[in-house]
Each structure stands twice: as structure tokens, then as C-alpha cells.
């Protein structure tokens, strides 16, 4: 049995208004997190990352703009964190 402790400033909601990167089942998305619902998140000025380059250094090797606000299903997100550029 594990005890789950909810952290006040944790979770996707804590990143609202900030640039975030979502590592999903197939693709990597990055952009400003402007919305979080029970089933999806919304990114403003979204980019779809096709080639990362070295993850610890610089910006994405190849990232393409997506039109308008883009929504990503939360069930597809494997991990997330602050955007690197």
C-alpha cells in the first residue's frame, strides 16, 4: 500500500501561464499552458517537435508551429516539465 500525498503547488495547474513541454505517446508538444481540464490541456503558440537534438543543450533541432490553440489529451501525456526555450 502506498500513501498518496497531494501537493498544493504541484500538477499541471501549477504551470498555467508558463511554457511547458509535453512528452506524449508519439509526439512532443511545447507551448504556453493556458488551460487544464479533466481530459485535456490547451497550449497557446504550440510547437510540434520533430527532432529534439541534445535534450540538455539549447532549443529544439526541429519544431514546427501548429495553428491556433492546440489541445492534447491528458491520457496521452507520459511526462511534462518546463519548456527548454
C-alpha positions, 0 to 999 in steps of 0.5 A: 500500500502506498500513501498518496500525498497531494501537493498544493503547488504541484500538477499541471495547474501549477504551470498555467501561464508558463511554457511547458513541454509535453512528452506524449505517446508519439509526439512532443508538444511545447507551448504556453499552458493556458488551460487544464481540464479533466481530459485535456490541456490547451497550449497557446503558440504550440510547437510540434517537435520533430527532432529534439537534438541534445535534450540538455543543450539549447532549443529544439533541432526541429519544431514546427508551429501548429495553428491556433490553440492546440489541445492534447489529451491528458491520457496521452501525456507520459511526462511534462516539465518546463519548456527548454526555450 
